[in-house]
Amino acid sequence: MSLLTSAAPVTVTIDVDGRAVRALAGMSVAAALLDAGVAGFRRSIGGEPRGPLCGMGTCFECRVTIDGVAHRRSCLTLVADGMRVGTASARSEDAR
């Protein structure tokens, strides 16, 4: 019996700004957003789009709204089936 399995990866569906996005279970929200082509996670005070910088929760550049809770660091949060994610791409106001 082989220890290797050929099971397909488990995927989940998250809602990103009203769009269904498939992501691999266990990946961060930041990785799922980047994989889906989302570049602007939030806006700076000057209105410039911002996205992940450090990837480990230190810089806070990857903040998004997750299930109605603002300012969640997407690089530290794992995707979950049915999760709702809001980014600066869908908002015109500052998402600090």
N, C-alpha and C positions, 0 to 999 in steps of 0.2 A: 504494500500500500504506500503510495507516494504522499509525502508531507505537503507537496505543492498542490494547490487547488486551482481550478480554472473557473471559479465563480466570477461572474461579472461584477464590476464595481457597483456599489449601491449609490444611487443618485436620489437627490431630493429636489423639490421645486420650491423656489422662493419667489416672492413678488418684489420686483425692483421697479419702483416708480410706476406701478401698474402693469408691468410687463412680466410674464412668467419666464423665469430663468432656471435652467437645470444646472445643478452643481453636484460634485461628488461629495458624499457624506464625509464629514471629517475635515473638510477644507475651511479656511477662514472666509468670512464674508468678504474681506478685501480681495482675496484671491478669486472668489467667485465673481465679484464685480469686474475686476480687471479682465478675467476670462470672457466675460460677457461684453467687453468693449466699453465699459463705463470708465471714463478718465477723471471726471470732475465729481469728487465725493462731497465736497463742500465748497464754499466761497470764502475768500479772504475778505478782510475789511474793505479792501479796494475793489472787490468784485471778481478777482481772478480765481479760476478754478483751482482747487487743491486736491491732492490725492496722497496715497501712502508714500512715506519717505523712508522711515526706519524699518517698518515691518515688525516691530517688536513692542509697540505700545508706548514708546518714550516721547515721540514727537507730537502726537495728537492730531496729525494732519489728515488721518483717515476717518474722522468722525462722521457718522451718519445717524439717521433715526431708524431704530429697529423696534418693530412692534409698538410704535407710538412713543418710545423713549428716546429723546434727543441726546446727542453728544456721546453715543456709544462708539468705542474704538473698534472699527471693523476688523483690524488685524488681529485682535484678541478674542473675537467672537466667532464661534463655529456656526456654520449654516445649520438650519433645522427645517424640516419640511413644513411649508406653510408660512414661514417667516416673512414679514413685510419689511422691506428696506426702502427708506426714502433718502435720496441724495440731492445734492445741489443742482443736478441736471434737471430736476423737476421743480425746483424752487427758485424764485428770483431774488428773494431776500437773503440776507447774510445767514449762513448756517453755522455760525460759531457756536 
